């Protein structure tokens, strides 16, 4: 039987990660062209809050994934799972869970790094008056994959628990000796 407390904790961590990713998307750095006292133009970037929000979201999602994997022993350690549809679903959801997790982490990490890079520096512009900024939707994509990861990881844990409940592997001790009549 799946642990309700574990599912609630993982859900809360995923919800926090989602909210932080959405906040990072809303607060990503914006740039505007300003003129310096020496007469040159430069890009001035707004605050760096989205970087911290993105990294926090990344860490909450990672904690959520670690909790699920620790509870299921990453599906590779421990006793064998009971054969059947629950085991098949657990394996498929395990793979899907890791794929969506990696995509979400890459989106959040890339968005945080790009946002931090563009907010820490102001550059003197010559002919190119194009201020580079983080593309809109990078943190949003991370937020979407956080939702997918949360759903899939919780389903994985439920199916893993169903396939793991009370299964004793069939141990064949050899030739059975019985009474003959």
FENVENQUI-V554699 format. One record per backbone hydrogen bond with DSSP energy under -1.0 kcal/mol. NH is the residue of the N-H (numbers start at 1). CO is the residue of the C=O. Records with the same first field share a line. If there is no record, write none. Layout:
# FENVENQUI-V554699
NH = CO + CO
This chain:
# FENVENQUI-V554699
7 = 3
8 = 4
9 = 5
10 = 6
11 = 7
12 = 8
13 = 9
14 = 10
15 = 11
16 = 12
17 = 13
18 = 14
19 = 15
20 = 16
21 = 17
22 = 18
23 = 19
24 = 20
25 = 21
26 = 22
27 = 23
32 = 44
34 = 42
36 = 40
39 = 36
42 = 34
43 = 123
44 = 32
46 = 30
53 = 49
54 = 50
55 = 51
56 = 52
57 = 53
58 = 54
59 = 55
60 = 56
61 = 57
62 = 58
63 = 59
64 = 60
65 = 61
66 = 62
67 = 63
68 = 64
69 = 65
70 = 66
71 = 67
72 = 68
74 = 69
75 = 72
77 = 73
82 = 163
88 = 84
89 = 85
90 = 86
91 = 87
92 = 88
93 = 89
94 = 90
95 = 91
96 = 92
97 = 93
98 = 94
99 = 95
100 = 96
101 = 97
102 = 98
103 = 99
104 = 100
105 = 101
106 = 102
107 = 103
108 = 104
109 = 105
110 = 106
111 = 107
112 = 108
113 = 109
114 = 110
115 = 111
116 = 112
117 = 113
118 = 114
119 = 115
120 = 116
125 = 41
138 = 135
141 = 137
142 = 138
143 = 139
144 = 140
145 = 141
146 = 142
147 = 143
148 = 144
149 = 145
150 = 146
151 = 147
152 = 148
153 = 149
154 = 150
155 = 151
156 = 152
157 = 153
158 = 154
159 = 155
160 = 156
161 = 157
162 = 158
163 = 159
164 = 160
165 = 161
